[in-house]
Amino acid sequence: MNALAILLYDKKDAKVGDLISLGHIASPATIHAALKKLTHSELICFRNAVDSRAKYAELTELGLKRFNELAKAITK
């Protein structure tokens, strides 16, 4: 969720394929499982690109709220 939030903060689209290829964070299978859990928890959602087969990940309102709560807790 951190990588996704950072990309969105930088006004960049977060392609699911790009997130899965972040090998310095974890293996692709582990990232895929994490994305699945975040989706099931309604913290992120996916949208299809209009002109391609790519999917983009986005934080939901609940996900953004949770991320902000975590950020506040870290800064205390």
PQR file with spaces between the fields and no chain letter, atoms N, CA, C, O and H, PARSE charges and radii, in Angstrom:
ATOM       1  N    MET     1       0.827   -1.180    0.000 -0.4000 1.5000
ATOM       2  CA   MET     1       0.000    0.000    0.000 -0.0000 2.0000
ATOM       3  C    MET     1       0.880    1.255    0.000  0.5500 1.7000
ATOM       4  O    MET     1       0.497    2.283   -0.559 -0.5500 1.4000
ATOM       5  N    ASN     2       2.039    1.172    0.616 -0.4000 1.5000
ATOM       6  CA   ASN     2       2.942    2.325    0.647 -0.0000 2.0000
ATOM       7  C    ASN     2       3.386    2.711   -0.755  0.5500 1.7000
ATOM       8  O    ASN     2       3.352    3.888   -1.117 -0.5500 1.4000
ATOM       9  H    ASN     2       2.350    0.337    1.070  0.4000 1.0000
ATOM      10  N    ALA     3       3.801    1.730   -1.543 -0.4000 1.5000
ATOM      11  CA   ALA     3       4.268    2.013   -2.903 -0.0000 2.0000
ATOM      12  C    ALA     3       3.151    2.635   -3.733  0.5500 1.7000
ATOM      13  O    ALA     3       3.388    3.560   -4.510 -0.5500 1.4000
ATOM      14  H    ALA     3       3.829    0.775   -1.249  0.4000 1.0000
ATOM      15  N    LEU     4       1.956    2.133   -3.568 -0.4000 1.5000
ATOM      16  CA   LEU     4       0.802    2.668   -4.291 -0.0000 2.0000
ATOM      17  C    LEU     4       0.528    4.104   -3.858  0.5500 1.7000
ATOM      18  O    LEU     4       0.305    4.971   -4.704 -0.5500 1.4000
ATOM      19  H    LEU     4       1.764    1.381   -2.936  0.4000 1.0000
ATOM      20  N    ALA     5       0.541    4.361   -2.577 -0.4000 1.5000
ATOM      21  CA   ALA     5       0.278    5.710   -2.072 -0.0000 2.0000
ATOM      22  C    ALA     5       1.339    6.701   -2.558  0.5500 1.7000
ATOM      23  O    ALA     5       1.016    7.837   -2.904 -0.5500 1.4000
ATOM      24  H    ALA     5       0.722    3.657   -1.890  0.4000 1.0000
ATOM      25  N    ILE     6       2.585    6.277   -2.585 -0.4000 1.5000
ATOM      26  CA   ILE     6       3.660    7.157   -3.051 -0.0000 2.0000
ATOM      27  C    ILE     6       3.480    7.494   -4.534  0.5500 1.7000
ATOM      28  O    ILE     6       3.642    8.647   -4.933 -0.5500 1.4000
ATOM      29  H    ILE     6       2.847    5.354   -2.304  0.4000 1.0000
ATOM      30  N    LEU     7       3.153    6.506   -5.334 -0.4000 1.5000
ATOM      31  CA   LEU     7       2.923    6.769   -6.760 -0.0000 2.0000
ATOM      32  C    LEU     7       1.767    7.736   -6.954  0.5500 1.7000
ATOM      33  O    LEU     7       1.861    8.663   -7.758 -0.5500 1.4000
ATOM      34  H    LEU     7       3.022    5.569   -5.009  0.4000 1.0000
ATOM      35  N    LEU     8       0.679    7.528   -6.224 -0.4000 1.5000
ATOM      36  CA   LEU     8      -0.482    8.392   -6.372 -0.0000 2.0000
ATOM      37  C    LEU     8      -0.193    9.796   -5.852  0.5500 1.7000
ATOM      38  O    LEU     8      -0.694   10.778   -6.399 -0.5500 1.4000
ATOM      39  H    LEU     8       0.603    6.775   -5.570  0.4000 1.0000
ATOM      40  N    TYR     9       0.607    9.893   -4.806 -0.4000 1.5000
ATOM      41  CA   TYR     9       0.998   11.193   -4.274 -0.0000 2.0000
ATOM      42  C    TYR     9       1.813   11.972   -5.311  0.5500 1.7000
ATOM      43  O    TYR     9       1.690   13.192   -5.426 -0.5500 1.4000
ATOM      44  H    TYR     9       1.014    9.095   -4.361  0.4000 1.0000
ATOM      45  N    ASP    10       2.639   11.253   -6.055 -0.4000 1.5000
ATOM      46  CA   ASP    10       3.452   11.867   -7.110 -0.0000 2.0000
ATOM      47  C    ASP    10       2.665   12.076   -8.397  0.5500 1.7000
ATOM      48  O    ASP    10       3.240   12.432   -9.426 -0.5500 1.4000
ATOM      49  H    ASP    10       2.740   10.262   -5.962  0.4000 1.0000
ATOM      50  N    LYS    11       1.353   11.858   -8.344 -0.4000 1.5000
ATOM      51  CA   LYS    11       0.464   12.033   -9.505 -0.0000 2.0000
ATOM      52  C    LYS    11       0.803   11.088  -10.650  0.5500 1.7000
ATOM      53  O    LYS    11       0.658   11.442  -11.819 -0.5500 1.4000
ATOM      54  H    LYS    11       0.887   11.570   -7.508  0.4000 1.0000
ATOM      55  N    LYS    12       1.254    9.888  -10.311 -0.4000 1.5000
ATOM      56  CA   LYS    12       1.571    8.884  -11.322 -0.0000 2.0000
ATOM      57  C    LYS    12       0.536    7.769  -11.242  0.5500 1.7000
ATOM      58  O    LYS    12       0.059    7.416  -10.164 -0.5500 1.4000
ATOM      59  H    LYS    12       1.372    9.600   -9.361  0.4000 1.0000
ATOM      60  N    ASP    13       0.201    7.224  -12.402 -0.4000 1.5000
ATOM      61  CA   ASP    13      -0.691    6.072  -12.421 -0.0000 2.0000
ATOM      62  C    ASP    13       0.053    4.848  -11.910  0.5500 1.7000
ATOM      63  O    ASP    13       1.245    4.680  -12.168 -0.5500 1.4000
ATOM      64  H    ASP    13       0.588    7.510  -13.279  0.4000 1.0000
ATOM      65  N    ALA    14      -0.649    4.008  -11.195 -0.4000 1.5000
ATOM      66  CA   ALA    14      -0.039    2.805  -10.629 -0.0000 2.0000
ATOM      67  C    ALA    14      -0.566    1.583  -11.378  0.5500 1.7000
ATOM      68  O    ALA    14      -1.611    1.033  -11.029 -0.5500 1.4000
ATOM      69  H    ALA    14      -1.618    4.144  -10.986  0.4000 1.0000
ATOM      70  N    LYS    15       0.167    1.166  -12.408 -0.4000 1.5000
ATOM      71  CA   LYS    15      -0.215   -0.045  -13.136 -0.0000 2.0000
ATOM      72  C    LYS    15       0.034   -1.254  -12.248  0.5500 1.7000
ATOM      73  O    LYS    15       1.048   -1.336  -11.555 -0.5500 1.4000
ATOM      74  H    LYS    15       1.015    1.613  -12.691  0.4000 1.0000
ATOM      75  N    VAL    16      -0.896   -2.176  -12.279 -0.4000 1.5000
ATOM      76  CA   VAL    16      -0.757   -3.378  -11.469 -0.0000 2.0000
ATOM      77  C    VAL    16       0.515   -4.124  -11.852  0.5500 1.7000
ATOM      78  O    VAL    16       1.220   -4.626  -10.977 -0.5500 1.4000
ATOM      79  H    VAL    16      -1.720   -2.109  -12.841  0.4000 1.0000
ATOM      80  N    GLY    17       0.816   -4.202  -13.127 -0.4000 1.5000
ATOM      81  CA   GLY    17       2.028   -4.882  -13.581 -0.0000 2.0000
ATOM      82  C    GLY    17       3.289   -4.236  -13.034  0.5500 1.7000
ATOM      83  O    GLY    17       4.252   -4.923  -12.695 -0.5500 1.4000
ATOM      84  H    GLY    17       0.243   -3.794  -13.838  0.4000 1.0000
ATOM      85  N    ASP    18       3.278   -2.913  -12.950 -0.4000 1.5000
ATOM      86  CA   ASP    18       4.436   -2.206  -12.393 -0.0000 2.0000
ATOM      87  C    ASP    18       4.585   -2.490  -10.905  0.5500 1.7000
ATOM      88  O    ASP    18       5.698   -2.657  -10.407 -0.5500 1.4000
ATOM      89  H    ASP    18       2.495   -2.355  -13.225  0.4000 1.0000
ATOM      90  N    LEU    19       3.465   -2.543  -10.201 -0.4000 1.5000
ATOM      91  CA   LEU    19       3.517   -2.849   -8.764 -0.0000 2.0000
ATOM      92  C    LEU    19       4.039   -4.264   -8.526  0.5500 1.7000
ATOM      93  O    LEU    19       4.849   -4.491   -7.627 -0.5500 1.4000
ATOM      94  H    LEU    19       2.561   -2.407  -10.605  0.4000 1.0000
ATOM      95  N    ILE    20       3.573   -5.204   -9.330 -0.4000 1.5000
ATOM      96  CA   ILE    20       3.995   -6.600   -9.170 -0.0000 2.0000
ATOM      97  C    ILE    20       5.481   -6.769   -9.477  0.5500 1.7000
ATOM      98  O    ILE    20       6.127   -7.668   -8.938 -0.5500 1.4000
ATOM      99  H    ILE    20       2.915   -5.019  -10.060  0.4000 1.0000
ATOM     100  N    SER    21       6.024   -5.916  -10.333 -0.4000 1.5000
ATOM     101  CA   SER    21       7.434   -6.047  -10.701 -0.0000 2.0000
ATOM     102  C    SER    21       8.388   -5.337   -9.734  0.5500 1.7000
ATOM     103  O    SER    21       9.581   -5.238  -10.021 -0.5500 1.4000
ATOM     104  H    SER    21       5.500   -5.186  -10.771  0.4000 1.0000
ATOM     105  N    LEU    22       7.896   -4.849   -8.614 -0.4000 1.5000
ATOM     106  CA   LEU    22       8.753   -4.199   -7.621 -0.0000 2.0000
ATOM     107  C    LEU    22       9.500   -5.263   -6.817  0.5500 1.7000
ATOM     108  O    LEU    22       9.172   -5.538   -5.663 -0.5500 1.4000
ATOM     109  H    LEU    22       6.927   -4.929   -8.381  0.4000 1.0000
ATOM     110  N    GLY    23      10.500   -5.846   -7.449 -0.4000 1.5000
ATOM     111  CA   GLY    23      11.254   -6.944   -6.857 -0.0000 2.0000
ATOM     112  C    GLY    23      12.021   -6.586   -5.604  0.5500 1.7000
ATOM     113  O    GLY    23      12.344   -7.471   -4.811 -0.5500 1.4000
ATOM     114  H    GLY    23      10.766   -5.623   -8.387  0.4000 1.0000
ATOM     115  N    HIS    24      12.324   -5.312   -5.400 -0.4000 1.5000
ATOM     116  CA   HIS    24      13.053   -4.916   -4.198 -0.0000 2.0000
ATOM     117  C    HIS    24      12.152   -4.931   -2.957  0.5500 1.7000
ATOM     118  O    HIS    24      12.648   -4.872   -1.832 -0.5500 1.4000
ATOM     119  H    HIS    24      12.062   -4.593   -6.044  0.4000 1.0000
ATOM     120  N    ILE    25      10.830   -5.010   -3.159 -0.4000 1.5000
ATOM     121  CA   ILE    25       9.897   -5.067   -2.032 -0.0000 2.0000
ATOM     122  C    ILE    25       9.616   -6.517   -1.651  0.5500 1.7000
ATOM     123  O    ILE    25       9.728   -6.894   -0.485 -0.5500 1.4000
ATOM     124  H    ILE    25      10.427   -5.058   -4.073  0.4000 1.0000
ATOM     125  N    ALA    26       9.256   -7.317   -2.634 -0.4000 1.5000
ATOM     126  CA   ALA    26       8.921   -8.728   -2.402 -0.0000 2.0000
ATOM     127  C    ALA    26       8.822   -9.428   -3.750  0.5500 1.7000
ATOM     128  O    ALA    26       8.966   -8.808   -4.804 -0.5500 1.4000
ATOM     129  H    ALA    26       9.165   -7.011   -3.582  0.4000 1.0000
ATOM     130  N    SER    27       8.575  -10.726   -3.695 -0.4000 1.5000
ATOM     131  CA   SER    27       8.418  -11.478   -4.942 -0.0000 2.0000
ATOM     132  C    SER    27       7.082  -11.108   -5.593  0.5500 1.7000
ATOM     133  O    SER    27       6.168  -10.643   -4.911 -0.5500 1.4000
ATOM     134  H    SER    27       8.458  -11.230   -2.839  0.4000 1.0000
ATOM     135  N    PRO    28       6.969  -11.310   -6.895 -0.5600 1.5000
ATOM     136  CA   PRO    28       5.705  -11.003   -7.570  0.2800 2.0000
ATOM     137  C    PRO    28       4.503  -11.736   -6.959  0.5500 1.7000
ATOM     138  O    PRO    28       3.412  -11.173   -6.868 -0.5500 1.4000
ATOM     139  N    ALA    29       4.704  -12.980   -6.547 -0.4000 1.5000
ATOM     140  CA   ALA    29       3.603  -13.744   -5.948 -0.0000 2.0000
ATOM     141  C    ALA    29       3.154  -13.123   -4.625  0.5500 1.7000
ATOM     142  O    ALA    29       1.961  -13.069   -4.326 -0.5500 1.4000
ATOM     143  H    ALA    29       5.591  -13.438   -6.621  0.4000 1.0000
ATOM     144  N    THR    30       4.121  -12.659   -3.841 -0.4000 1.5000
ATOM     145  CA   THR    30       3.797  -12.033   -2.560 -0.0000 2.0000
ATOM     146  C    THR    30       3.072  -10.706   -2.773  0.5500 1.7000
ATOM     147  O    THR    30       2.113  -10.398   -2.065 -0.5500 1.4000
ATOM     148  H    THR    30       5.090  -12.703   -4.084  0.4000 1.0000
ATOM     149  N    ILE    31       3.526   -9.928   -3.742 -0.4000 1.5000
ATOM     150  CA   ILE    31       2.870   -8.651   -4.041 -0.0000 2.0000
ATOM     151  C    ILE    31       1.462   -8.896   -4.562  0.5500 1.7000
ATOM     152  O    ILE    31       0.530   -8.183   -4.191 -0.5500 1.4000
ATOM     153  H    ILE    31       4.304  -10.178   -4.318  0.4000 1.0000
ATOM     154  N    HIS    32       1.302   -9.887   -5.408 -0.4000 1.5000
ATOM     155  CA   HIS    32      -0.027  -10.221   -5.939 -0.0000 2.0000
ATOM     156  C    HIS    32      -0.963  -10.612   -4.802  0.5500 1.7000
ATOM     157  O    HIS    32      -2.115  -10.180   -4.773 -0.5500 1.4000
ATOM     158  H    HIS    32       2.060  -10.466   -5.709  0.4000 1.0000
ATOM     159  N    ALA    33      -0.482  -11.416   -3.875 -0.4000 1.5000
ATOM     160  CA   ALA    33      -1.305  -11.828   -2.727 -0.0000 2.0000
ATOM     161  C    ALA    33      -1.677  -10.615   -1.871  0.5500 1.7000
ATOM     162  O    ALA    33      -2.806  -10.513   -1.390 -0.5500 1.4000
ATOM     163  H    ALA    33       0.454  -11.767   -3.899  0.4000 1.0000
ATOM     164  N    ALA    34      -0.728   -9.701   -1.684 -0.4000 1.5000
ATOM     165  CA   ALA    34      -1.004   -8.495   -0.895 -0.0000 2.0000
ATOM     166  C    ALA    34      -2.054   -7.622   -1.591  0.5500 1.7000
ATOM     167  O    ALA    34      -2.952   -7.093   -0.936 -0.5500 1.4000
ATOM     168  H    ALA    34       0.188   -9.784   -2.074  0.4000 1.0000
ATOM     169  N    LEU    35      -1.943   -7.470   -2.910 -0.4000 1.5000
ATOM     170  CA   LEU    35      -2.935   -6.694   -3.654 -0.0000 2.0000
ATOM     171  C    LEU    35      -4.316   -7.321   -3.533  0.5500 1.7000
ATOM     172  O    LEU    35      -5.319   -6.618   -3.410 -0.5500 1.4000
ATOM     173  H    LEU    35      -1.213   -7.899   -3.442  0.4000 1.0000
ATOM     174  N    LYS    36      -4.360   -8.635   -3.568 -0.4000 1.5000
ATOM     175  CA   LYS    36      -5.631   -9.352   -3.438 -0.0000 2.0000
ATOM     176  C    LYS    36      -6.247   -9.101   -2.055  0.5500 1.7000
ATOM     177  O    LYS    36      -7.452   -8.873   -1.941 -0.5500 1.4000
ATOM     178  H    LYS    36      -3.545   -9.206   -3.668  0.4000 1.0000
ATOM     179  N    LYS    37      -5.418   -9.142   -1.013 -0.4000 1.5000
ATOM     180  CA   LYS    37      -5.908   -8.890    0.351 -0.0000 2.0000
ATOM     181  C    LYS    37      -6.381   -7.448    0.506  0.5500 1.7000
ATOM     182  O    LYS    37      -7.412   -7.197    1.131 -0.5500 1.4000
ATOM     183  H    LYS    37      -4.440   -9.327   -1.107  0.4000 1.0000
ATOM     184  N    LEU    38      -5.633   -6.499   -0.059 -0.4000 1.5000
ATOM     185  CA   LEU    38      -6.020   -5.096    0.024 -0.0000 2.0000
ATOM     186  C    LEU    38      -7.328   -4.835   -0.712  0.5500 1.7000
ATOM     187  O    LEU    38      -8.138   -4.017   -0.275 -0.5500 1.4000
ATOM     188  H    LEU    38      -4.796   -6.702   -0.567  0.4000 1.0000
ATOM     189  N    THR    39      -7.533   -5.527   -1.827 -0.4000 1.5000
ATOM     190  CA   THR    39      -8.778   -5.406   -2.571 -0.0000 2.0000
ATOM     191  C    THR    39      -9.937   -5.983   -1.771  0.5500 1.7000
ATOM     192  O    THR    39     -11.005   -5.378   -1.680 -0.5500 1.4000
ATOM     193  H    THR    39      -6.875   -6.191   -2.182  0.4000 1.0000
ATOM     194  N    HIS    40      -9.717   -7.156   -1.194 -0.4000 1.5000
ATOM     195  CA   HIS    40     -10.755   -7.802   -0.399 -0.0000 2.0000
ATOM     196  C    HIS    40     -11.121   -6.957    0.821  0.5500 1.7000
ATOM     197  O    HIS    40     -12.274   -6.951    1.251 -0.5500 1.4000
ATOM     198  H    HIS    40      -8.849   -7.647   -1.267  0.4000 1.0000
ATOM     199  N    SER    41     -10.142   -6.245    1.374 -0.4000 1.5000
ATOM     200  CA   SER    41     -10.376   -5.374    2.529 -0.0000 2.0000
ATOM     201  C    SER    41     -10.933   -4.014    2.121  0.5500 1.7000
ATOM     202  O    SER    41     -11.183   -3.156    2.968 -0.5500 1.4000
ATOM     203  H    SER    41      -9.206   -6.250    1.024  0.4000 1.0000
ATOM     204  N    GLU    42     -11.126   -3.826    0.817 -0.4000 1.5000
ATOM     205  CA   GLU    42     -11.653   -2.587    0.244 -0.0000 2.0000
ATOM     206  C    GLU    42     -10.764   -1.372    0.523  0.5500 1.7000
ATOM     207  O    GLU    42     -11.250   -0.249    0.658 -0.5500 1.4000
ATOM     208  H    GLU    42     -10.924   -4.523    0.129  0.4000 1.0000
ATOM     209  N    LEU    43      -9.449   -1.619    0.605 -0.4000 1.5000
ATOM     210  CA   LEU    43      -8.493   -0.530    0.778 -0.0000 2.0000
ATOM     211  C    LEU    43      -7.982   -0.017   -0.563  0.5500 1.7000
ATOM     212  O    LEU    43      -7.568    1.136   -0.678 -0.5500 1.4000
ATOM     213  H    LEU    43      -9.054   -2.531    0.495  0.4000 1.0000
ATOM     214  N    ILE    44      -8.013   -0.880   -1.574 -0.4000 1.5000
ATOM     215  CA   ILE    44      -7.665   -0.475   -2.937 -0.0000 2.0000
ATOM     216  C    ILE    44      -8.714   -1.022   -3.895  0.5500 1.7000
ATOM     217  O    ILE    44      -9.471   -1.930   -3.554 -0.5500 1.4000
ATOM     218  H    ILE    44      -8.350   -1.817   -1.481  0.4000 1.0000
ATOM     219  N    CYS    45      -8.748   -0.461   -5.087 -0.4000 1.5000
ATOM     220  CA   CYS    45      -9.606   -0.973   -6.146 -0.0000 2.0000
ATOM     221  C    CYS    45      -8.823   -0.897   -7.452  0.5500 1.7000
ATOM     222  O    CYS    45      -7.772   -0.261   -7.522 -0.5500 1.4000
ATOM     223  H    CYS    45      -8.133    0.277   -5.364  0.4000 1.0000
ATOM     224  N    PHE    46      -9.337   -1.538   -8.461 -0.4000 1.5000
ATOM     225  CA   PHE    46      -8.693   -1.541   -9.770 -0.0000 2.0000
ATOM     226  C    PHE    46      -9.610   -0.886  -10.779  0.5500 1.7000
ATOM     227  O    PHE    46     -10.833   -1.004  -10.702 -0.5500 1.4000
ATOM     228  H    PHE    46     -10.191   -2.054   -8.404  0.4000 1.0000
ATOM     229  N    ARG    47      -9.006   -0.197  -11.721 -0.4000 1.5000
ATOM     230  CA   ARG    47      -9.768    0.348  -12.849 -0.0000 2.0000
ATOM     231  C    ARG    47      -9.053   -0.059  -14.133  0.5500 1.7000
ATOM     232  O    ARG    47      -7.825   -0.121  -14.190 -0.5500 1.4000
ATOM     233  H    ARG    47      -8.013   -0.101  -11.784  0.4000 1.0000
ATOM     234  N    ASN    48      -9.834   -0.326  -15.135 -0.4000 1.5000
ATOM     235  CA   ASN    48      -9.278   -0.688  -16.430 -0.0000 2.0000
ATOM     236  C    ASN    48      -8.958    0.564  -17.215  0.5500 1.7000
ATOM     237  O    ASN    48      -9.685    1.555  -17.150 -0.5500 1.4000
ATOM     238  H    ASN    48     -10.831   -0.276  -15.088  0.4000 1.0000
ATOM     239  N    ALA    49      -7.873    0.513  -17.951 -0.4000 1.5000
ATOM     240  CA   ALA    49      -7.516    1.624  -18.825 -0.0000 2.0000
ATOM     241  C    ALA    49      -8.451    1.628  -20.023  0.5500 1.7000
ATOM     242  O    ALA    49      -8.865    0.569  -20.494 -0.5500 1.4000
ATOM     243  H    ALA    49      -7.282   -0.292  -18.004  0.4000 1.0000
ATOM     244  N    VAL    50      -8.778    2.794  -20.507 -0.4000 1.5000
ATOM     245  CA   VAL    50      -9.705    2.921  -21.628 -0.0000 2.0000
ATOM     246  C    VAL    50      -9.106    2.368  -22.915  0.5500 1.7000
ATOM     247  O    VAL    50      -9.800    1.717  -23.695 -0.5500 1.4000
ATOM     248  H    VAL    50      -8.441    3.654  -20.124  0.4000 1.0000
ATOM     249  N    ASP    51      -7.830    2.624  -23.137 -0.4000 1.5000
ATOM     250  CA   ASP    51      -7.228    2.293  -24.420 -0.0000 2.0000
ATOM     251  C    ASP    51      -6.269    1.101  -24.394  0.5500 1.7000
ATOM     252  O    ASP    51      -5.551    0.867  -25.365 -0.5500 1.4000
ATOM     253  H    ASP    51      -7.266    3.153  -22.503  0.4000 1.0000
ATOM     254  N    SER    52      -6.251    0.353  -23.302 -0.4000 1.5000
ATOM     255  CA   SER    52      -5.351   -0.801  -23.267 -0.0000 2.0000
ATOM     256  C    SER    52      -5.892   -1.855  -22.312  0.5500 1.7000
ATOM     257  O    SER    52      -6.944   -1.688  -21.696 -0.5500 1.4000
ATOM     258  H    SER    52      -6.835    0.542  -22.513  0.4000 1.0000
ATOM     259  N    ARG    53      -5.149   -2.933  -22.209 -0.4000 1.5000
ATOM     260  CA   ARG    53      -5.570   -4.014  -21.316 -0.0000 2.0000
ATOM     261  C    ARG    53      -4.990   -3.850  -19.918  0.5500 1.7000
ATOM     262  O    ARG    53      -5.197   -4.710  -19.062 -0.5500 1.4000
ATOM     263  H    ARG    53      -4.294   -3.069  -22.709  0.4000 1.0000
ATOM     264  N    ALA    54      -4.282   -2.782  -19.677 -0.4000 1.5000
ATOM     265  CA   ALA    54      -3.657   -2.559  -18.376 -0.0000 2.0000
ATOM     266  C    ALA    54      -4.709   -2.253  -17.315  0.5500 1.7000
ATOM     267  O    ALA    54      -5.759   -1.680  -17.604 -0.5500 1.4000
ATOM     268  H    ALA    54      -4.114   -2.083  -20.373  0.4000 1.0000
ATOM     269  N    LYS    55      -4.403   -2.648  -16.088 -0.4000 1.5000
ATOM     270  CA   LYS    55      -5.235   -2.305  -14.942 -0.0000 2.0000
ATOM     271  C    LYS    55      -4.440   -1.366  -14.060  0.5500 1.7000
ATOM     272  O    LYS    55      -3.220   -1.485  -13.943 -0.5500 1.4000
ATOM     273  H    LYS    55      -3.550   -3.114  -15.854  0.4000 1.0000
ATOM     274  N    TYR    56      -5.131   -0.446  -13.450 -0.4000 1.5000
ATOM     275  CA   TYR    56      -4.516    0.502  -12.551 -0.0000 2.0000
ATOM     276  C    TYR    56      -5.074    0.321  -11.150  0.5500 1.7000
ATOM     277  O    TYR    56      -6.269    0.086  -10.972 -0.5500 1.4000
ATOM     278  H    TYR    56      -6.122   -0.349  -13.545  0.4000 1.0000
ATOM     279  N    ALA    57      -4.201    0.432  -10.158 -0.4000 1.5000
ATOM     280  CA   ALA    57      -4.614    0.322   -8.765 -0.0000 2.0000
ATOM     281  C    ALA    57      -4.816    1.720   -8.205  0.5500 1.7000
ATOM     282  O    ALA    57      -4.069    2.647   -8.518 -0.5500 1.4000
ATOM     283  H    ALA    57      -3.230    0.622  -10.302  0.4000 1.0000
ATOM     284  N    GLU    58      -5.836    1.853   -7.375 -0.4000 1.5000
ATOM     285  CA   GLU    58      -6.132    3.127   -6.738 -0.0000 2.0000
ATOM     286  C    GLU    58      -6.512    2.881   -5.292  0.5500 1.7000
ATOM     287  O    GLU    58      -7.092    1.848   -4.960 -0.5500 1.4000
ATOM     288  H    GLU    58      -6.443    1.100   -7.121  0.4000 1.0000
ATOM     289  N    LEU    59      -6.185    3.826   -4.441 -0.4000 1.5000
ATOM     290  CA   LEU    59      -6.647    3.753   -3.062 -0.0000 2.0000
ATOM     291  C    LEU    59      -8.125    4.124   -3.032  0.5500 1.7000
ATOM     292  O    LEU    59      -8.548    5.061   -3.710 -0.5500 1.4000
ATOM     293  H    LEU    59      -5.713    4.665   -4.710  0.4000 1.0000
ATOM     294  N    THR    60      -8.903    3.398   -2.254 -0.4000 1.5000
ATOM     295  CA   THR    60     -10.289    3.776   -2.036 -0.0000 2.0000
ATOM     296  C    THR    60     -10.317    4.862   -0.959  0.5500 1.7000
ATOM     297  O    THR    60      -9.277    5.198   -0.392 -0.5500 1.4000
ATOM     298  H    THR    60      -8.559    2.637   -1.704  0.4000 1.0000
ATOM     299  N    GLU    61     -11.486    5.404   -0.678 -0.4000 1.5000
ATOM     300  CA   GLU    61     -11.597    6.386    0.406 -0.0000 2.0000
ATOM     301  C    GLU    61     -11.166    5.765    1.725  0.5500 1.7000
ATOM     302  O    GLU    61     -10.481    6.400    2.526 -0.5500 1.4000
ATOM     303  H    GLU    61     -12.330    5.131   -1.139  0.4000 1.0000
ATOM     304  N    LEU    62     -11.571    4.521    1.944 -0.4000 1.5000
ATOM     305  CA   LEU    62     -11.182    3.816    3.162 -0.0000 2.0000
ATOM     306  C    LEU    62      -9.668    3.614    3.205  0.5500 1.7000
ATOM     307  O    LEU    62      -9.052    3.771    4.259 -0.5500 1.4000
ATOM     308  H    LEU    62     -12.128    4.006    1.293  0.4000 1.0000
ATOM     309  N    GLY    63      -9.071    3.269    2.075 -0.4000 1.5000
ATOM     310  CA   GLY    63      -7.629    3.073    2.007 -0.0000 2.0000
ATOM     311  C    GLY    63      -6.864    4.359    2.271  0.5500 1.7000
ATOM     312  O    GLY    63      -5.843    4.353    2.959 -0.5500 1.4000
ATOM     313  H    GLY    63      -9.571    3.141    1.219  0.4000 1.0000
ATOM     314  N    LEU    64      -7.357    5.459    1.723 -0.4000 1.5000
ATOM     315  CA   LEU    64      -6.708    6.749    1.944 -0.0000 2.0000
ATOM     316  C    LEU    64      -6.816    7.155    3.415  0.5500 1.7000
ATOM     317  O    LEU    64      -5.861    7.665    4.002 -0.5500 1.4000
ATOM     318  H    LEU    64      -8.186    5.464    1.164  0.4000 1.0000
ATOM     319  N    LYS    65      -7.977    6.923    3.993 -0.4000 1.5000
ATOM     320  CA   LYS    65      -8.172    7.229    5.413 -0.0000 2.0000
ATOM     321  C    LYS    65      -7.214    6.404    6.268  0.5500 1.7000
ATOM     322  O    LYS    65      -6.579    6.933    7.180 -0.5500 1.4000
ATOM     323  H    LYS    65      -8.753    6.508    3.516  0.4000 1.0000
ATOM     324  N    ARG    66      -7.113    5.117    5.975 -0.4000 1.5000
ATOM     325  CA   ARG    66      -6.227    4.230    6.736 -0.0000 2.0000
ATOM     326  C    ARG    66      -4.768    4.644    6.576  0.5500 1.7000
ATOM     327  O    ARG    66      -4.014    4.654    7.549 -0.5500 1.4000
ATOM     328  H    ARG    66      -7.629    4.688    5.234  0.4000 1.0000
ATOM     329  N    PHE    67      -4.369    4.984    5.359 -0.4000 1.5000
ATOM     330  CA   PHE    67      -2.990    5.400    5.127 -0.0000 2.0000
ATOM     331  C    PHE    67      -2.678    6.675    5.909  0.5500 1.7000
ATOM     332  O    PHE    67      -1.606    6.790    6.504 -0.5500 1.4000
ATOM     333  H    PHE    67      -4.981    4.975    4.568  0.4000 1.0000
ATOM     334  N    ASN    68      -3.601    7.625    5.910 -0.4000 1.5000
ATOM     335  CA   ASN    68      -3.394    8.865    6.672 -0.0000 2.0000
ATOM     336  C    ASN    68      -3.294    8.601    8.164  0.5500 1.7000
ATOM     337  O    ASN    68      -2.491    9.237    8.847 -0.5500 1.4000
ATOM     338  H    ASN    68      -4.471    7.531    5.427  0.4000 1.0000
ATOM     339  N    GLU    69      -4.095    7.672    8.686 -0.4000 1.5000
ATOM     340  CA   GLU    69      -4.018    7.311   10.108 -0.0000 2.0000
ATOM     341  C    GLU    69      -2.662    6.712   10.429  0.5500 1.7000
ATOM     342  O    GLU    69      -2.067    7.037   11.457 -0.5500 1.4000
ATOM     343  H    GLU    69      -4.747    7.156    8.132  0.4000 1.0000
ATOM     344  N    LEU    70      -2.166    5.841    9.563 -0.4000 1.5000
ATOM     345  CA   LEU    70      -0.861    5.239    9.781 -0.0000 2.0000
ATOM     346  C    LEU    70       0.256    6.287    9.713  0.5500 1.7000
ATOM     347  O    LEU    70       1.204    6.245   10.497 -0.5500 1.4000
ATOM     348  H    LEU    70      -2.649    5.577    8.729  0.4000 1.0000
ATOM     349  N    ALA    71       0.134    7.217    8.778 -0.4000 1.5000
ATOM     350  CA   ALA    71       1.136    8.274    8.652 -0.0000 2.0000
ATOM     351  C    ALA    71       1.168    9.149    9.901  0.5500 1.7000
ATOM     352  O    ALA    71       2.244    9.547   10.348 -0.5500 1.4000
ATOM     353  H    ALA    71      -0.636    7.251    8.141  0.4000 1.0000
ATOM     354  N    LYS    72       0.011    9.449   10.464 -0.4000 1.5000
ATOM     355  CA   LYS    72      -0.046   10.237   11.696 -0.0000 2.0000
ATOM     356  C    LYS    72       0.581    9.487   12.849  0.5500 1.7000
ATOM     357  O    LYS    72       1.295   10.077   13.659 -0.5500 1.4000
ATOM     358  H    LYS    72      -0.863    9.126   10.101  0.4000 1.0000
ATOM     359  N    ALA    73       0.323    8.189   12.932 -0.4000 1.5000
ATOM     360  CA   ALA    73       0.865    7.384   14.020 -0.0000 2.0000
ATOM     361  C    ALA    73       2.387    7.307   13.948  0.5500 1.7000
ATOM     362  O    ALA    73       3.057    7.274   14.979 -0.5500 1.4000
ATOM     363  H    ALA    73      -0.257    7.710   12.273  0.4000 1.0000
ATOM     364  N    ILE    74       2.924    7.280   12.754 -0.4000 1.5000
ATOM     365  CA   ILE    74       4.379    7.196   12.581 -0.0000 2.0000
ATOM     366  C    ILE    74       5.047    8.502   12.991  0.5500 1.7000
ATOM     367  O    ILE    74       6.135    8.490   13.566 -0.5500 1.4000
ATOM     368  H    ILE    74       2.379    7.307   11.916  0.4000 1.0000
ATOM     369  N    THR    75       4.402    9.625   12.700 -0.4000 1.5000
ATOM     370  CA   THR    75       5.017   10.918   12.993 -0.0000 2.0000
ATOM     371  C    THR    75       4.944   11.303   14.465  0.5500 1.7000
ATOM     372  O    THR    75       5.586   12.269   14.878 -0.5500 1.4000
ATOM     373  H    THR    75       3.517    9.635   12.233  0.4000 1.0000
ATOM     374  N    LYS    76       4.180   10.573   15.261 -0.4000 1.5000
ATOM     375  CA   LYS    76       4.072   10.885   16.701 -0.0000 2.0000
ATOM     376  C    LYS    76       5.258   10.397   17.468  0.5500 1.7000
ATOM     377  O    LYS    76       5.323   10.578   18.684 -0.5500 1.4000
ATOM     378  H    LYS    76       3.658    9.789   14.926  0.4000 1.0000
